[in-house]
């Protein structure tokens, strides 16, 4: 029984190491704020407060008792009060920013500074597609008696509007007449603690439910189905999904029209529409070229859908692209959502378009405007200079000094050259893997598996000695030391492999 207990302890330590490694790599599970809804699929849990933390952002969500982010807005309006209701997905919710940095709050603050008694209702919900957004607005959003209703669109809404489920939740599937065809929806039940609280559970869940992919016509490389919306030769499933998007936009427009509410559709640009480097990565990862896809195709098509439904459409891509050209990072590097600067750019573009359409002049002004100094709070701060060049420079200096002191017999000029090459290789590995992992979620796991496979192959000749050592400790009754011995042997094996193979040495040394 003792060897078995030692084996179990060793396996437990291995799982703990893997869990810690995944968390250090930014693969920690995020708290869930959604629960099942019988007609929409899911909704935010009322009264829930949670924190989402990654290497790029740290955000706290406070969901009110009505299940919306932000303070509770009464259904009844006060005299002189103006209301704007937003319906959308995680961009509208503000998945990656604090509430004060969210575009709809920035827009509201600017309108209030002009003397309007304005309330904003944030109907954004993570993972929603256009069909759910329209149904929520018709059944819930109109209860707030809005003066202006804004439907926020994002390109991946198209594919998921044609699906009857998203991740683990079912969702409504609209017929072309706008009536859901798959109600009532079935509650999938609560997820296990392992799936929601551990990085290993998150990884296993991603492997069990991978992103749907397909190979475009004439090409062997598969791409995510939701990105088929950019292809010039439209796949049949995207064409069918667009018909459901059209039905959803009609639901939104008709619901607003029935209450005399002005409706506007806003196409939030994809990162590849704004940042050239993001577009190049997208093309490289998916094997696409400009002759087969168009980054702006979905935005134009959404504006056509808005026009057909009789409501205004806004596409702020030119304004965001202009801001990005001046050095502002509007989207996160790894995540695809807007940064605080991106939200400011979107709020400014939306304000300008609404003013151009004459909509802002119809929103009641009930008090004196704020002084110009307050309006300046909503302007764009200068772009921040990157910190990484200074960090790399300091690391290079310290390593150069350490190398020169340690290897005095080598020429002094070799120290800065060798340490610079080493830092360039390690930085290139980290940068390349992180950029690729943002587009291919399973890549880090495949990379680690390949690296471990190579290590096992190189260490195969020493497995007999290792087994003999472990057996000797067990026979002598020192089984309680086996877990520590397994860890020490594993570290020693990695160092031996690194010393014998310069090709994989940078990968292994990076771990340490």
Beta strands, then each sheet from edge to edge (+ up, - down):
strand 1: 34-37
strand 2: 41-44
strand 3: 49-53
strand 4: 58-62
strand 5: 81-88
strand 6: 117-124
strand 7: 148-153
strand 8: 165-166
strand 9: 169-170
strand 10: 213-215
strand 11: 222-224
strand 12: 262-267
strand 13: 312-315
sheet 1: 1+ 2-
sheet 2: 3+ 4-
sheet 3: 6+ 5+ 7+ 12+ 13+
sheet 4: 8+ 9-
sheet 5: 10+ 11-
end
